[in-house]
Amino acid sequence: MKKLNVAILGFGTVGGGTYRILRDNADIITERCGAEIEVLKIFSRSLKSGLPEELYTDKIDDIFSDDSIDCVVETMGGIQPATEYMIGAMDAGKHVVSANKAAIAESWDELNKAAKRNKVSFLYEASVGGGIPVLTAIKGQLSGNRFTEVMGIVNGTSNFILTKMTEGGLSYSEALKQAQELGFAESDPKADVE
């Protein structure tokens, strides 16, 4: 069986959730993708609740220099140092997965050039439409079509908030608070809701 060794950058809402999903659903993920995924390291500025001490590092070079790590999952958010770390990981020969809309939008060319230069994958589907696999469909199954426009609210945070307001009668602030408590919105949700 193939094995994919992963490092996670960040252990906030998204990083902690990613770790828990990979840990708690390891059997089904292995069965569905045909490879065992193991988290070897988690980079965080501090040791947080729920972060296993044996996986924790506050030194980014511990991840870049570890040849056993195949893939880096960037969950830090923001533009810097996230972009710098993604490029550093690719320069170290590691594939990168990110849902970071801000960094990807700001540094699109630079990130793609780093991936090509280092012959690694740069995967960013989770940065679009709350992770709905729209990019895969457009690049793959629907690639023979000519798209002139895509319309709709394709932002998971906004979809959650608008649904709660419409169907649940919540105010905007109540729906936003619930979205943050459940991990659908960041503590600073400006990029998703403005």
Backbone as a printed PyTorch tensor [residue, N CA C, xyz], in Angstrom:
tensor([[[  0.8390,  -1.1790,   0.0000],
         [  0.0000,   0.0000,   0.0000],
         [  0.8820,   1.2390,   0.0000]],

        [[  0.4850,   2.2030,  -0.8120],
         [  1.2040,   3.4790,  -0.8560],
         [  0.9990,   4.2320,   0.4490]],

        [[  1.9460,   5.1390,   0.7280],
         [  1.8470,   5.9600,   1.9270],
         [  2.1860,   7.3940,   1.5620]],

        [[  1.4360,   8.3270,   2.1010],
         [  1.6780,   9.7450,   1.8860],
         [  1.8980,  10.3850,   3.2480]],

        [[  3.0990,  10.9220,   3.4530],
         [  3.4350,  11.5920,   4.7010],
         [  3.1840,  13.0830,   4.5560]],

        [[  2.4490,  13.6410,   5.5100],
         [  1.9400,  14.9960,   5.4210],
         [  2.4130,  15.8330,   6.6030]],

        [[  2.6180,  17.1200,   6.3390],
         [  2.8020,  18.1130,   7.3970],
         [  1.6980,  19.1440,   7.2350]],

        [[  1.1800,  19.6290,   8.3330],
         [  0.1350,  20.6490,   8.3230],
         [  0.7370,  21.9390,   8.8600]],

        [[  0.5230,  23.0330,   8.1190],
         [  0.9710,  24.3460,   8.5750],
         [ -0.2190,  25.0720,   9.1730]],

        [[ -0.1930,  25.2880,  10.4690],
         [ -1.2780,  25.9660,  11.1700],
         [ -2.1440,  24.9730,  11.9100]],

        [[ -2.6230,  25.3890,  13.0820],
         [ -3.4900,  24.5100,  13.8760],
         [ -4.6430,  25.3000,  14.4780]],

        [[ -5.2190,  26.1810,  13.6480],
         [ -6.4200,  26.9020,  14.0570],
         [ -7.6350,  26.0890,  13.6820]],

        [[ -8.7010,  26.7700,  13.3040],
         [ -9.9540,  26.1090,  12.9400],
         [ -9.7550,  25.1190,  11.7970]],

        [[ -9.1180,  25.5650,  10.7140],
         [ -8.9600,  24.7240,   9.5280],
         [ -7.9040,  23.6440,   9.7520]],

        [[ -6.7570,  24.0220,  10.2880],
         [ -5.6880,  23.0500,  10.5170],
         [ -6.0680,  21.9810,  11.5210]],

        [[ -6.7040,  22.3940,  12.6220],
         [ -7.1520,  21.4230,  13.6150],
         [ -8.2020,  20.4910,  13.0390]],

        [[ -9.1230,  21.0530,  12.2620],
         [-10.1470,  20.2310,  11.6170],
         [ -9.5600,  19.2550,  10.6130]],

        [[ -8.5770,  19.7200,   9.8530],
         [ -7.9050,  18.8430,   8.8850],
         [ -7.2340,  17.6830,   9.6000]],

        [[ -6.5250,  17.9890,  10.6710],
         [ -5.8490,  16.9350,  11.4340],
         [ -6.8570,  15.9250,  11.9760]],

        [[ -7.9490,  16.4160,  12.5820],
         [ -8.9410,  15.5030,  13.1590],
         [ -9.5960,  14.6280,  12.0880]],

        [[ -9.8910,  15.2060,  10.9250],
         [-10.4820,  14.4040,   9.8430],
         [ -9.5150,  13.3240,   9.3820]],

        [[ -8.2600,  13.6880,   9.1790],
         [ -7.2660,  12.6950,   8.7450],
         [ -7.0660,  11.6120,   9.8020]],

        [[ -7.1070,  11.9780,  11.0710],
         [ -6.9270,  11.0120,  12.1720],
         [ -8.1690,  10.1450,  12.3420]],

        [[ -9.3290,  10.7850,  12.4560],
         [-10.5530,  10.0570,  12.7900],
         [-11.1020,   9.2350,  11.6350]],

        [[-10.8130,   9.6300,  10.4100],
         [-11.3380,   8.9280,   9.2330],
         [-10.2450,   8.2190,   8.4490]],

        [[ -9.1550,   7.8940,   9.1220],
         [ -7.9990,   7.3000,   8.4390],
         [ -8.3720,   6.0490,   7.6470]],

        [[ -9.1610,   5.1650,   8.2220],
         [ -9.5040,   3.9090,   7.5400],
         [-10.2730,   4.1520,   6.2480]],

        [[-11.2920,   4.9930,   6.3170],
         [-12.1060,   5.2340,   5.1240],
         [-11.3260,   6.0280,   4.0710]],

        [[-10.4720,   6.9590,   4.5070],
         [ -9.6490,   7.7200,   3.5640],
         [ -8.6770,   6.7820,   2.8570]],

        [[ -8.0410,   5.8920,   3.6010],
         [ -7.1180,   4.9180,   3.0110],
         [ -7.8390,   4.0300,   2.0090]],

        [[ -9.0090,   3.5580,   2.3830],
         [ -9.7900,   2.6890,   1.4970],
         [-10.1710,   3.4090,   0.2020]],

        [[-10.6150,   4.6600,   0.3130],
         [-11.0920,   5.3950,  -0.8570],
         [ -9.9700,   5.8880,  -1.7650]],

        [[ -8.8400,   6.2890,  -1.1900],
         [ -7.7880,   6.8400,  -2.0560],
         [ -6.6690,   5.8470,  -2.3380]],

        [[ -6.6840,   4.7060,  -1.6800],
         [ -5.6870,   3.6890,  -1.9690],
         [ -4.3050,   3.9920,  -1.4100]],

        [[ -4.2490,   4.8890,  -0.4480],
         [ -2.9750,   5.2240,   0.1880],
         [ -3.2190,   5.5850,   1.6510]],

        [[ -2.2700,   5.2140,   2.4730],
         [ -2.3310,   5.5970,   3.8820],
         [ -1.7640,   7.0090,   4.0060]],

        [[ -2.4930,   7.8750,   4.6870],
         [ -2.0280,   9.2450,   4.8940],
         [ -1.6600,   9.3910,   6.3640]],

        [[ -0.4220,   9.7830,   6.6020],
         [  0.0460,   9.9540,   7.9770],
         [  0.5530,  11.3790,   8.1820]],

        [[  0.0620,  12.0210,   9.2320],
         [  0.5370,  13.3540,   9.5930],
         [  1.7980,  13.1680,  10.4290]],

        [[  2.9230,  13.6890,   9.9190],
         [  4.2000,  13.5550,  10.6250],
         [  4.5280,  14.7630,  11.4870]],

        [[  4.1290,  15.9550,  11.0220],
         [  4.4470,  17.1770,  11.7590],
         [  3.3270,  18.1920,  11.5770]],

        [[  3.1770,  19.0380,  12.6060],
         [  2.2390,  20.1610,  12.5390],
         [  2.9870,  21.4060,  12.9980]],

        [[  3.0590,  22.3850,  12.0950],
         [  3.7170,  23.6560,  12.4200],
         [  2.6960,  24.6020,  13.0230]],

        [[  3.0450,  25.1650,  14.1800],
         [  2.1960,  26.1440,  14.8410],
         [  3.0920,  27.0570,  15.6590]],

        [[  2.6560,  28.2890,  15.8360],
         [  3.4630,  29.2280,  16.6330],
         [  3.5690,  28.7920,  18.0920]],

        [[  2.5610,  28.0440,  18.5650],
         [  2.5890,  27.5650,  19.9470],
         [  1.8830,  26.2170,  20.0320]],

        [[  2.1720,  25.4800,  21.0800],
         [  1.5330,  24.1880,  21.3210],
         [  0.1190,  24.4520,  21.8210]],

        [[ -0.8630,  24.0890,  21.0160],
         [ -2.2590,  24.3890,  21.3340],
         [ -2.9740,  23.1390,  21.8140]],

        [[ -4.1030,  23.3510,  22.4400],
         [ -4.9410,  22.2510,  22.8970],
         [ -5.3340,  21.3700,  21.7090]],

        [[ -5.1930,  20.0700,  21.8720],
         [ -5.5520,  19.1270,  20.8150],
         [ -4.4280,  18.8120,  19.8560]],

        [[ -3.3280,  19.5720,  19.9090],
         [ -2.1840,  19.3330,  19.0180],
         [ -1.2370,  18.3650,  19.7340]],

        [[ -1.0740,  17.1500,  19.2000],
         [ -0.1860,  16.1870,  19.8570],
         [  1.2510,  16.7210,  19.9250]],

        [[  1.8120,  16.6810,  21.1130],
         [  3.1440,  17.2480,  21.3370],
         [  4.2030,  16.6110,  20.4420]],

        [[  4.0590,  15.3230,  20.1580],
         [  5.0570,  14.6270,  19.3320],
         [  5.0270,  15.0680,  17.8680]],

        [[  3.9470,  15.7110,  17.4280],
         [  3.8410,  16.2090,  16.0520],
         [  4.1910,  17.6920,  15.9500]],

        [[  4.1980,  18.3890,  17.0480],
         [  4.3490,  19.8460,  17.0860],
         [  5.7670,  20.3160,  16.7700]],

        [[  5.8340,  21.3670,  15.9520],
         [  7.0750,  22.1090,  15.7640],
         [  6.7290,  23.5760,  15.5580]],

        [[  7.5960,  24.4370,  16.0530],
         [  7.4300,  25.8680,  15.7940],
         [  8.5380,  26.3710,  14.8760]],

        [[  9.2480,  25.4190,  14.2520],
         [ 10.3370,  25.7490,  13.3330],
         [  9.9760,  25.2350,  11.9340]],

        [[  9.7240,  26.1440,  11.0060],
         [  9.2980,  25.7600,   9.6640],
         [ 10.3590,  24.9200,   8.9550]],

        [[ 11.6250,  25.1530,   9.2620],
         [ 12.6960,  24.3650,   8.6380],
         [ 12.6400,  22.8920,   9.0270]],

        [[ 12.0240,  22.5630,  10.1720],
         [ 11.8400,  21.1570,  10.5410],
         [ 11.0130,  20.4380,   9.4820]],

        [[ 10.1120,  21.1580,   8.8290],
         [  9.2650,  20.5720,   7.7890],
         [  9.9990,  20.5790,   6.4490]],

        [[ 10.6120,  21.7090,   6.1060],
         [ 11.3130,  21.8100,   4.8270],
         [ 12.4450,  20.7930,   4.7250]],

        [[ 13.1530,  20.5520,   5.8220],
         [ 14.3400,  19.6870,   5.7770],
         [ 14.0220,  18.2100,   5.9840]],

        [[ 12.7830,  17.8850,   6.2860],
         [ 12.4120,  16.4840,   6.5300],
         [ 12.0710,  15.8120,   5.2020]],

        [[ 12.9950,  14.9880,   4.7140],
         [ 12.8100,  14.3260,   3.4240],
         [ 11.6820,  13.2970,   3.4300]],

        [[ 11.2210,  12.8940,   4.6060],
         [ 10.1420,  11.9090,   4.6480],
         [  8.7640,  12.5420,   4.4270]],

        [[  8.6860,  13.8740,   4.4910],
         [  7.4080,  14.5640,   4.2560],
         [  7.2140,  14.7550,   2.7590]],

        [[  6.0920,  14.2320,   2.2510],
         [  5.7820,  14.3020,   0.8200],
         [  4.9430,  15.5260,   0.4710]],

        [[  4.0730,  15.9220,   1.3880],
         [  3.0570,  16.9250,   1.0750],
         [  2.8470,  17.8580,   2.2630]],

        [[  2.6970,  19.1410,   1.9750],
         [  2.4220,  20.1400,   2.9980],
         [  1.0180,  20.6830,   2.7680]],

        [[  0.2140,  20.6760,   3.8230],
         [ -1.1420,  21.2060,   3.7730],
         [ -1.1180,  22.5460,   4.5100]],

        [[ -1.2610,  23.6320,   3.7590],
         [ -1.1900,  24.9760,   4.3300],
         [ -2.5740,  25.3980,   4.7790]],

        [[ -2.7300,  25.6390,   6.0870],
         [ -4.0270,  26.0230,   6.6480],
         [ -3.9150,  27.2860,   7.5020]],

        [[ -2.8480,  28.0470,   7.3030],
         [ -2.5870,  29.2040,   8.1550],
         [ -3.4910,  30.3860,   7.8550]],

        [[ -3.8160,  30.5680,   6.5900],
         [ -4.5710,  31.7400,   6.1850],
         [ -3.6540,  32.9430,   6.0540]],

        [[ -4.2060,  34.0280,   5.5190],
         [ -3.4170,  35.2320,   5.3000],
         [ -2.4490,  35.0680,   4.1460]],

        [[ -1.8330,  36.1570,   3.7740],
         [ -0.9280,  36.1310,   2.6180],
         [  0.4890,  35.7430,   3.0250]],

        [[  0.9990,  36.3840,   4.0610],
         [  2.3400,  36.0620,   4.5490],
         [  2.2550,  35.7060,   6.0300]],

        [[  3.0000,  34.7390,   6.4870],
         [  4.0600,  34.0100,   5.8040],
         [  3.5770,  32.8000,   5.0010]],

        [[  2.2520,  32.6360,   4.8550],
         [  1.7230,  31.4510,   4.1760],
         [  2.3150,  31.2630,   2.7820]],

        [[  2.3650,  32.3370,   1.9760],
         [  2.9070,  32.2250,   0.6240],
         [  4.3760,  31.8260,   0.6640]],

        [[  5.1310,  32.4780,   1.5010],
         [  6.5580,  32.1590,   1.6510],
         [  6.7470,  30.6940,   2.0360]],

        [[  5.9250,  30.1950,   2.9420],
         [  6.0450,  28.8080,   3.3940],
         [  5.6280,  27.8200,   2.3000]],

        [[  4.5860,  28.1540,   1.5350],
         [  4.1890,  27.2580,   0.4460],
         [  5.3000,  27.1590,  -0.5930]],

        [[  5.8890,  28.2900,  -0.9440],
         [  6.9870,  28.2820,  -1.9180],
         [  8.1840,  27.5450,  -1.3430]],

        [[  8.4850,  27.7720,  -0.0720],
         [  9.5830,  27.0560,   0.5810],
         [  9.3740,  25.5550,   0.5650]],

        [[  8.1400,  25.1130,   0.7970],
         [  7.8360,  23.6810,   0.7580],
         [  8.0420,  23.1270,  -0.6550]],

        [[  7.5690,  23.8620,  -1.6580],
         [  7.7470,  23.4000,  -3.0410],
         [  9.2230,  23.3850,  -3.4160]],

        [[  9.9700,  24.3950,  -2.9960],
         [ 11.4110,  24.4250,  -3.2640],
         [ 12.1300,  23.2640,  -2.5810]],

        [[ 11.5260,  22.7330,  -1.5100],
         [ 12.0800,  21.5670,  -0.8210],
         [ 11.5620,  20.2620,  -1.4280]],

        [[ 10.8230,  20.3560,  -2.5480],
         [ 10.3610,  19.1610,  -3.2520],
         [  9.0730,  18.5660,  -2.7250]],

        [[  8.3010,  19.3540,  -1.9980],
         [  7.0650,  18.8460,  -1.4180],
         [  5.8460,  19.3830,  -2.1710]],

        [[  4.8530,  18.5280,  -2.3490],
         [  3.5910,  18.9520,  -2.9350],
         [  2.8930,  19.8500,  -1.9170]],

        [[  2.0320,  20.7570,  -2.3930],
         [  1.3350,  21.6770,  -1.5030],
         [ -0.1590,  21.6590,  -1.8030]],

        [[ -0.9460,  21.6250,  -0.7260],
         [ -2.3990,  21.7330,  -0.7980],
         [ -2.7880,  22.9320,   0.0570]],

        [[ -3.6670,  23.7940,  -0.4710],
         [ -4.0700,  24.9740,   0.2820],
         [ -5.5060,  25.3620,  -0.0370]],

        [[ -6.1700,  25.9060,   0.9760],
         [ -7.5040,  26.4930,   0.8000],
         [ -7.4420,  27.9940,   1.0210]],

        [[ -6.2550,  28.5580,   0.9710],
         [ -6.0080,  29.9480,   1.3370],
         [ -6.2990,  30.8900,   0.1600]],

        [[ -7.5310,  31.3840,   0.1020],
         [ -7.9510,  32.2550,  -1.0000],
         [ -7.0800,  33.4970,  -1.1270]],

        [[ -6.7520,  34.1150,  -0.0070],
         [ -5.9880,  35.3690,  -0.0350],
         [ -4.6000,  35.1600,  -0.6270]],

        [[ -3.8830,  34.1740,  -0.1340],
         [ -2.5200,  33.9240,  -0.6220],
         [ -2.5260,  33.4790,  -2.0790]],

        [[ -3.4730,  32.6390,  -2.4470],
         [ -3.5270,  32.1380,  -3.8160],
         [ -3.8710,  33.2620,  -4.7830]],

        [[ -4.8350,  34.0980,  -4.4350],
         [ -5.2070,  35.2180,  -5.3120],
         [ -4.0550,  36.2110,  -5.4490]],

        [[ -3.3930,  36.5130,  -4.3590],
         [ -2.3110,  37.4970,  -4.3520],
         [ -1.0570,  36.9850,  -5.0550]],

        [[ -0.7690,  35.6900,  -4.9180],
         [  0.5240,  35.1510,  -5.3720],
         [  0.3640,  34.0120,  -6.3670]],

        [[ -0.7250,  34.0210,  -7.1160],
         [ -1.0490,  32.9500,  -8.0570],
         [  0.1340,  32.5880,  -8.9730]],

        [[  0.6740,  33.5650,  -9.6660],
         [  1.7570,  33.2890, -10.6180],
         [  2.9830,  32.7290,  -9.9190]],

        [[  3.3490,  33.3370,  -8.8260],
         [  4.5330,  32.9170,  -8.0870],
         [  4.3890,  31.4720,  -7.5670]],

        [[  3.2140,  31.1240,  -7.0560],
         [  2.9720,  29.7670,  -6.5440],
         [  2.9920,  28.7370,  -7.6720]],

        [[  2.3580,  29.0540,  -8.7820],
         [  2.3580,  28.1240,  -9.9120],
         [  3.7500,  27.9510, -10.5090]],

        [[  4.5120,  29.0340, -10.5950],
         [  5.8910,  28.9280, -11.0990],
         [  6.7390,  28.0580, -10.1890]],

        [[  6.5650,  28.1960,  -8.8870],
         [  7.3180,  27.3680,  -7.9320],
         [  6.9660,  25.8930,  -8.1050]],

        [[  5.6830,  25.5910,  -8.3040],
         [  5.2680,  24.2010,  -8.5120],
         [  5.8880,  23.6320,  -9.7850]],

        [[  5.8250,  24.3860, -10.8760],
         [  6.3990,  23.9130, -12.1420],
         [  7.9070,  23.7580, -12.0500]],

        [[  8.5570,  24.7430, -11.4520],
         [ 10.0130,  24.7330, -11.3190],
         [ 10.4900,  23.5040, -10.5350]],

        [[  9.7290,  23.1150,  -9.5420],
         [ 10.1210,  22.0110,  -8.6660],
         [  9.4490,  20.6870,  -9.0120]],

        [[  8.6060,  20.7000, -10.0680],
         [  7.9050,  19.4910, -10.5230],
         [  7.1020,  18.8390,  -9.3920]],

        [[  6.3490,  19.6970,  -8.6840],
         [  5.4690,  19.2270,  -7.6240],
         [  4.0530,  19.7140,  -7.9200]],

        [[  3.1000,  19.1220,  -7.2400],
         [  1.7030,  19.5250,  -7.4140],
         [  1.3700,  20.6790,  -6.4790]],

        [[  0.5630,  21.5920,  -6.9830],
         [ -0.0020,  22.6720,  -6.1770],
         [ -1.5060,  22.5520,  -6.3280]],

        [[ -2.1760,  22.0940,  -5.2850],
         [ -3.6100,  21.8250,  -5.3180],
         [ -4.3460,  22.8500,  -4.4720]],

        [[ -5.3910,  23.4450,  -5.0210],
         [ -6.0490,  24.5790,  -4.3750],
         [ -7.5670,  24.5390,  -4.5340]],

        [[ -8.1110,  23.4090,  -4.8840],
         [ -9.5540,  23.2850,  -5.1060],
         [-10.3580,  23.7390,  -3.8880]],

        [[ -9.8590,  23.4910,  -2.7000],
         [-10.5950,  23.8490,  -1.4840],
         [-10.7020,  25.3570,  -1.2890]],

        [[ -9.9770,  26.1380,  -2.0880],
         [-10.0490,  27.5990,  -1.9600],
         [-11.2260,  28.1850,  -2.7360]],

        [[-11.9700,  27.3530,  -3.4370],
         [-13.0620,  27.8330,  -4.2900],
         [-14.3740,  27.2000,  -3.8450]],

        [[-15.3740,  28.0230,  -3.6340],
         [-16.7290,  27.5300,  -3.3910],
         [-16.8590,  26.5950,  -2.2130]],

        [[-16.1410,  26.8630,  -1.1300],
         [-16.2530,  26.0170,   0.0520],
         [-15.8120,  24.5950,  -0.2100]],

        [[-14.9020,  24.4070,  -1.1430],
         [-14.3820,  23.0800,  -1.4320],
         [-15.2300,  22.2740,  -2.4060]],

        [[-16.2650,  22.8740,  -2.9760],
         [-17.0700,  22.1820,  -3.9860],
         [-16.1500,  21.9190,  -5.1830]],

        [[-16.1020,  20.7080,  -5.6960],
         [-15.1300,  20.4020,  -6.7510],
         [-15.4700,  21.0060,  -8.1070]],

        [[-15.6140,  22.3140,  -8.1460],
         [-15.9700,  23.0050,  -9.3780],
         [-14.7720,  23.1060, -10.3270]],

        [[-13.5800,  23.3240,  -9.7960],
         [-12.4100,  23.4520, -10.6690],
         [-12.1030,  22.1420, -11.3730]],

        [[-12.2200,  21.0340, -10.6490],
         [-11.9760,  19.7250, -11.2610],
         [-12.9550,  19.4880, -12.4110]],

        [[-14.2140,  19.8270, -12.1790],
         [-15.2250,  19.6350, -13.2290],
         [-14.9280,  20.5040, -14.4450]],

        [[-14.5830,  21.7680, -14.2290],
         [-14.3190,  22.6820, -15.3450],
         [-13.0570,  22.2650, -16.1060]],

        [[-12.0120,  21.8660, -15.3760],
         [-10.7540,  21.4860, -16.0260],
         [-10.8190,  20.0890, -16.6430]],

        [[-11.7100,  19.2460, -16.1440],
         [-11.7800,  17.8670, -16.6000],
         [-13.0090,  17.5820, -17.4250]],

        [[-14.0540,  17.0910, -16.7560],
         [-15.2530,  16.6130, -17.4390],
         [-15.9170,  17.6640, -18.3180]],

        [[-15.8350,  18.9190, -17.9550],
         [-16.5140,  19.9690, -18.7150],
         [-15.5550,  20.7770, -19.5900]],

        [[-14.3410,  20.3080, -19.7730],
         [-13.3230,  21.0960, -20.4770],
         [-13.6540,  21.3420, -21.9490]],

        [[-14.5640,  20.5700, -22.5130],
         [-14.9510,  20.7870, -23.9010],
         [-15.9460,  21.9190, -24.0800]],

        [[-16.4380,  22.4490, -22.9950],
         [-17.4040,  23.5510, -23.0380],
         [-16.6830,  24.8950, -23.0050]],

        [[-17.3360,  25.8950, -23.5130],
         [-16.8010,  27.2560, -23.4760],
         [-17.6080,  28.0430, -22.4420]],

        [[-16.9630,  28.3820, -21.3360],
         [-17.6280,  29.1200, -20.2700],
         [-17.4210,  30.6050, -20.4910]],

        [[-18.5000,  31.3540, -20.4140],
         [-18.3940,  32.8090, -20.5350],
         [-18.7030,  33.4860, -19.2040]],

        [[-19.3360,  32.7500, -18.3000],
         [-19.6960,  33.3500, -17.0290],
         [-20.0540,  32.2550, -16.0310]],

        [[-19.6980,  32.4710, -14.7850],
         [-20.1310,  31.6110, -13.6840],
         [-20.7800,  32.5330, -12.6670]],

        [[-22.0280,  32.2300, -12.3030],
         [-22.7580,  33.1010, -11.3780],
         [-23.2230,  32.3030, -10.1780]],

        [[-23.3480,  33.0040,  -9.0750],
         [-23.8620,  32.3920,  -7.8600],
         [-22.9910,  32.7710,  -6.6880]],

        [[-23.4470,  32.4110,  -5.5220],
         [-22.6510,  32.6210,  -4.3230],
         [-21.8920,  31.3280,  -4.1010]],

        [[-20.6080,  31.3380,  -4.3890],
         [-19.8020,  30.1220,  -4.2830],
         [-18.7980,  30.2770,  -3.1450]],

        [[-19.2880,  30.7370,  -2.0360],
         [-18.4780,  30.9630,  -0.8550],
         [-19.1720,  30.2250,   0.2800]],

        [[-18.5250,  29.2120,   0.8160],
         [-19.1370,  28.3740,   1.8420],
         [-19.6040,  29.1560,   3.0580]],

        [[-18.8150,  30.1270,   3.5020],
         [-19.1950,  30.9170,   4.6670],
         [-20.4630,  31.7060,   4.3870]],

        [[-20.4940,  32.3830,   3.2490],
         [-21.6860,  33.1650,   2.8960],
         [-22.8970,  32.2720,   2.7010]],

        [[-22.7060,  31.1180,   2.0640],
         [-23.8200,  30.1890,   1.8810],
         [-24.3990,  29.7660,   3.2310]],

        [[-23.5160,  29.4430,   4.1760],
         [-23.9610,  29.0290,   5.5020],
         [-24.7640,  30.1470,   6.1640]],

        [[-24.2050,  31.3450,   6.1580],
         [-24.8540,  32.4880,   6.8140],
         [-26.2020,  32.8040,   6.1700]],

        [[-26.2430,  32.8680,   4.8400],
         [-27.5000,  33.1970,   4.1570],
         [-28.5580,  32.1190,   4.3790]],

        [[-28.1500,  30.8590,   4.4130],
         [-29.1010,  29.7730,   4.6780],
         [-29.6680,  29.9020,   6.0820]],

        [[-28.8250,  30.1640,   7.0660],
         [-29.2990,  30.3050,   8.4450],
         [-30.2190,  31.5170,   8.5920]],

        [[-29.9250,  32.5810,   7.8750],
         [-30.7760,  33.7710,   7.9370],
         [-32.1260,  33.5080,   7.2680]],

        [[-32.0930,  32.8350,   6.1120],
         [-33.3110,  32.5990,   5.3420],
         [-34.1720,  31.5070,   5.9670]],

        [[-33.5730,  30.3640,   6.2530],
         [-34.3440,  29.2170,   6.7350],
         [-34.5100,  29.2010,   8.2500]],

        [[-33.5330,  29.7760,   8.9630],
         [-33.5910,  29.7300,  10.4210],
         [-34.0270,  31.0210,  11.0690]],

        [[-34.1700,  32.0780,  10.2660],
         [-34.6090,  33.3500,  10.8080],
         [-33.5830,  34.0530,  11.6870]],

        [[-32.3270,  33.6430,  11.6020],
         [-31.2830,  34.2750,  12.4120],
         [-30.9090,  35.6300,  11.8320]],

        [[-30.4370,  36.5150,  12.6970],
         [-29.8790,  37.7820,  12.2120],
         [-28.5100,  37.4880,  11.6200]],

        [[-27.9840,  38.4540,  10.8720],
         [-26.6500,  38.2900,  10.2910],
         [-25.6150,  38.0000,  11.3740]],

        [[-25.6170,  38.7720,  12.4490],
         [-24.6030,  38.5930,  13.4910],
         [-24.7510,  37.2430,  14.1890]],

        [[-25.9980,  36.7770,  14.3790],
         [-26.2130,  35.4550,  14.9880],
         [-25.7010,  34.3430,  14.0710]],

        [[-25.9950,  34.4650,  12.7820],
         [-25.5640,  33.4520,  11.8180],
         [-24.0370,  33.4380,  11.6900]],

        [[-23.4270,  34.6210,  11.6800],
         [-21.9650,  34.6980,  11.6090],
         [-21.3390,  34.0800,  12.8440]],

        [[-21.8740,  34.3800,  14.0040],
         [-21.3430,  33.8190,  15.2520],
         [-21.4340,  32.2940,  15.2190]],

        [[-22.5680,  31.7580,  14.7630],
         [-22.7320,  30.3100,  14.6720],
         [-21.7400,  29.7200,  13.6650]],

        [[-21.5470,  30.3980,  12.5410],
         [-20.5900,  29.9290,  11.5330],
         [-19.1870,  29.8650,  12.1270]],

        [[-18.8140,  30.8480,  12.9220],
         [-17.4890,  30.8490,  13.5580],
         [-17.3780,  29.7360,  14.5830]],

        [[-18.4140,  29.5380,  15.3890],
         [-18.3910,  28.4900,  16.4150],
         [-18.2660,  27.1010,  15.8010]],

        [[-18.8700,  26.9050,  14.6290],
         [-18.8450,  25.5990,  13.9640],
         [-17.6540,  25.4230,  13.0300]],

        [[-16.8430,  26.4770,  12.8680],
         [-15.6540,  26.3620,  12.0300],
         [-15.8890,  26.6500,  10.5610]],

        [[-17.0720,  27.1760,  10.2070],
         [-17.3380,  27.5420,   8.8220],
         [-16.7660,  28.9110,   8.4770]],

        [[-16.5200,  29.7270,   9.4970],
         [-15.9720,  31.0670,   9.2820],
         [-14.7580,  31.2480,  10.1760]],

        [[-13.8050,  31.9690,   9.6690],
         [-12.6140,  32.2760,  10.4550],
         [-12.9680,  33.2910,  11.5450]],

        [[-12.0820,  33.4350,  12.5390],
         [-12.3190,  34.4330,  13.5820],
         [-12.3560,  35.8360,  12.9660]],

        [[-11.5870,  36.0490,  11.9040],
         [-11.6780,  37.2960,  11.1210],
         [-12.2380,  36.9340,   9.7530]],

        [[-13.5620,  37.0010,   9.5720],
         [-14.2040,  36.4890,   8.3600],
         [-14.2610,  37.4850,   7.1950]],

        [[-13.5620,  38.6190,   7.2930],
         [-13.6950,  39.6630,   6.2790],
         [-13.5300,  39.1500,   4.8460]],

        [[-12.5470,  38.3080,   4.6090],
         [-12.2940,  37.8410,   3.2420],
         [-13.4830,  37.0700,   2.6680]],

        [[-14.2760,  36.4510,   3.5340],
         [-15.4180,  35.6720,   3.0680],
         [-16.7110,  36.4630,   2.9880]],

        [[-16.8670,  37.4730,   3.8420],
         [-18.1830,  38.0980,   3.9350],
         [-18.2700,  39.5230,   3.4060]],

        [[-17.1460,  40.1570,   3.0990],
         [-17.2300,  41.5440,   2.6610],
         [-17.5150,  41.6810,   1.1800]]])
